Amino acid sequence: MTSNLSRRAFLKTSALGASAVALGAPGVARGFPANEKVKLGWIGIGGRWGNLAELMIKHVPDAVNVAVCDLIPDRVERGKKVFERDKPNGYTDLRVMIEKEKLDGILVVTEPCNHSVVVVPVLEAGIHCFAEKPMDTTVEKVDAITKAARKAKGVIYQIGTQRRYSPPHLAGMELIHGGTLGKVMLMQGHWHWAHRPQVPRMVARDGGMLVEQACHHTDVMSWVMRDKPPITCVAIARTEIPTPEGPNVHNEQQSATIWQWPGGEIFSYTHLLWLARHFQTEQLHVHCQKGGVDLAHGVMHRADHDAKTAAAPQEELKDQFADDPRGDWGMGTKEELQAFVANIKAGGKQPINANVESGRIATLMCLMGRMAAVNAAKNAYEPRVVHWKDLGSTTDLA
Ligand SMILES: NC(=O)c1ccc[n+]([C@@H]2O[C@H](COP(=O)([O-])OP(=O)(O)OC[C@H]3O[C@@H](n4cnc5c(N)ncnc54)[C@H](O)[C@@H]3O)[C@@H](O)[C@H]2O)c1
């Protein structure tokens, strides 16, 4: 509920670097009457928006969707139709939407390359923001969002890596961090698809397949590592579709990447398209000294290293600790939206599971992977070792 006065001030000054937050926008962290609905605006009415919009209508009764914005007028009309119940106003310019509407929160569902250009002004206007993953497609743009989010004290910036809100993944993480399985040794994962793209996707839009997709899984494994970044990465990538324009222009379709943390822990990951349907799965395994956790299926397997457990039949060494998510990539999406709206009602005081610090590590890990697989100067796939500092991020915390 930022006032129109401060919104106008923001619109006039944000290009020069001043912000509504700095100007003391009154919407930030205000108390919310229990029966008042949270007023939401949406930017980017494309494919993913359809999933989020449906879940918001069905599962978040405390929210009302009062504004939709897209650069494409037909998409604005689609947004208005889907949110018919809430009679939203439509916009093709986010700055006009921010000025005209009294929004409590904005959800950003633009393409990966168009996140920072939207998220930064939203945060500078002092409006709570949920934005889809990855944070963006380059280190510079990830840093831009990181700086804006850290500066916007009391303003929520939540990122759409939904596994951080998925009950089975949360239960698995509690098990791993609880320590009963001992130290984490190795993480292993994959996202394999039967999908056969007819045309290669553009790096300028997505940052590469690893960035667009694997950020969900780098997010889970950096969560296992308590949001500490890895130090080293090696990767090999390739494409099935001939692309004379090279990997600087077109996405890879297959990659194998390994990251290592300072304590020696390894995350070994493959991201493969073009497989037979049988192999289309998501796997996220965390191997500890005393057992392994299968996060994508909610199962813990205790190791039978010692004499006592070695004699036990295999079944007894297995524990279904949570409902089996069956590798469902959508798990946690309804919960992340509920958490965003509940946090707005709480004045931004609740912990944010998928926050700026976790989001930047997940995205930077993927950029690190692509940097290790692609020699940009030669515009060729060429594996090498990359260190965290090679990213050149200006937002690393000491
Ligand atoms: N969390 C998940 O599981 C999940 C699943 C799918 C996609 N995503 C993410 O959702 C995001 C959107 O992907 P998509 O496939 O829906 O993209 P899309 O291309 O279908 O839609 C993006 C829309 O944003 C609009 N847009 C771009 N810049 C804009 C601006 N400045 N102002 C207003 N509108 C603008 C475009 O016109 C387009 O309609 C991506 O970041 C993607 O990675 C997340």
The ligand as an SDF file (V2000), in Angstrom:
LIG
                    3D

 44 48  0  0  0  0  0  0  0  0999 V2000
    9.1200  -22.5460  -11.1590 N   0  0  0  0  0  0  0  0  0  0  0  0
    8.8360  -23.3110  -12.1970 C   0  0  0  0  0  0  0  0  0  0  0  0
    8.6450  -24.5080  -12.0770 O   0  0  0  0  0  0  0  0  0  0  0  0
    8.7700  -22.6930  -13.5650 C   0  0  0  0  0  0  0  0  0  0  0  0
    8.1890  -23.3960  -14.6280 C   0  0  0  0  0  0  0  0  0  0  0  0
    8.1680  -22.7800  -15.8820 C   0  0  0  0  0  0  0  0  0  0  0  0
    8.7210  -21.5150  -16.0650 C   0  0  0  0  0  0  0  0  0  0  0  0
    9.2830  -20.8750  -14.9950 N   0  0  0  0  0  0  0  0  0  0  0  0
    9.8750  -19.5250  -15.1400 C   0  0  0  0  0  0  0  0  0  0  0  0
    8.8310  -18.5960  -15.3920 O   0  0  0  0  0  0  0  0  0  0  0  0
    9.3480  -17.4950  -16.1310 C   0  0  0  0  0  0  0  0  0  0  0  0
    8.4490  -17.2300  -17.3270 C   0  0  0  0  0  0  0  0  0  0  0  0
    8.5900  -18.2820  -18.2470 O   0  0  0  0  0  0  0  0  0  0  0  0
    7.4950  -18.4870  -19.3830 P   0  0  0  0  0  0  0  0  0  0  0  0
    7.8550  -19.7260  -20.0920 O   0  0  0  0  0  0  0  0  0  0  0  0
    6.1370  -18.3220  -18.8190 O   0  0  0  0  0  0  0  0  0  0  0  0
    7.8100  -17.2360  -20.3440 O   0  0  0  0  0  0  0  0  0  0  0  0
    6.8680  -16.6600  -21.4970 P   0  0  0  0  0  0  0  0  0  0  0  0
    7.7730  -16.2120  -22.5870 O   0  0  0  0  0  0  0  0  0  0  0  0
    5.7720  -17.6210  -21.8250 O   0  0  0  0  0  0  0  0  0  0  0  0
    6.1840  -15.3950  -20.8120 O   0  0  0  0  0  0  0  0  0  0  0  0
    6.9000  -14.2740  -20.4100 C   0  0  0  0  0  0  0  0  0  0  0  0
    6.0060  -13.0520  -20.6050 C   0  0  0  0  0  0  0  0  0  0  0  0
    6.6210  -11.9140  -19.9870 O   0  0  0  0  0  0  0  0  0  0  0  0
    6.3140  -10.7850  -20.8060 C   0  0  0  0  0  0  0  0  0  0  0  0
    7.2530   -9.6940  -20.5080 N   0  0  0  0  0  0  0  0  0  0  0  0
    8.5870   -9.6500  -20.7240 C   0  0  0  0  0  0  0  0  0  0  0  0
    9.1180   -8.4700  -20.3100 N   0  0  0  0  0  0  0  0  0  0  0  0
    8.0890   -7.7440  -19.8230 C   0  0  0  0  0  0  0  0  0  0  0  0
    7.9780   -6.4380  -19.2440 C   0  0  0  0  0  0  0  0  0  0  0  0
    9.0330   -5.6390  -19.1130 N   0  0  0  0  0  0  0  0  0  0  0  0
    6.7490   -6.0080  -18.8550 N   0  0  0  0  0  0  0  0  0  0  0  0
    5.6680   -6.7900  -19.0080 C   0  0  0  0  0  0  0  0  0  0  0  0
    5.6980   -8.0480  -19.5400 N   0  0  0  0  0  0  0  0  0  0  0  0
    6.8990   -8.5160  -19.9380 C   0  0  0  0  0  0  0  0  0  0  0  0
    6.4220  -11.3160  -22.2180 C   0  0  0  0  0  0  0  0  0  0  0  0
    5.7630  -10.4840  -23.1500 O   0  0  0  0  0  0  0  0  0  0  0  0
    5.7610  -12.6940  -22.0680 C   0  0  0  0  0  0  0  0  0  0  0  0
    4.3700  -12.6430  -22.3040 O   0  0  0  0  0  0  0  0  0  0  0  0
   10.7980  -17.8480  -16.4740 C   0  0  0  0  0  0  0  0  0  0  0  0
   11.6680  -17.2470  -15.5760 O   0  0  0  0  0  0  0  0  0  0  0  0
   10.8340  -19.3610  -16.3160 C   0  0  0  0  0  0  0  0  0  0  0  0
   12.1210  -19.8340  -15.9720 O   0  0  0  0  0  0  0  0  0  0  0  0
    9.2980  -21.4300  -13.7610 C   0  0  0  0  0  0  0  0  0  0  0  0
  1  2  1  0
  2  3  2  0
  2  4  1  0
  4  5  1  0
  4 44  2  0
  5  6  2  0
  6  7  1  0
  7  8  2  0
  8  9  1  0
  8 44  1  0
  9 10  1  0
  9 42  1  0
 10 11  1  0
 11 12  1  0
 11 40  1  0
 12 13  1  0
 13 14  1  0
 14 15  2  0
 14 16  1  0
 14 17  1  0
 17 18  1  0
 18 19  2  0
 18 20  1  0
 18 21  1  0
 21 22  1  0
 22 23  1  0
 23 24  1  0
 23 38  1  0
 24 25  1  0
 25 26  1  0
 25 36  1  0
 26 27  1  0
 26 35  1  0
 27 28  2  0
 28 29  1  0
 29 30  1  0
 29 35  2  0
 30 31  1  0
 30 32  2  0
 32 33  1  0
 33 34  2  0
 34 35  1  0
 36 37  1  0
 36 38  1  0
 38 39  1  0
 40 41  1  0
 40 42  1  0
 42 43  1  0
M  CHG  2   8   1  16  -1
M  END
$$$$
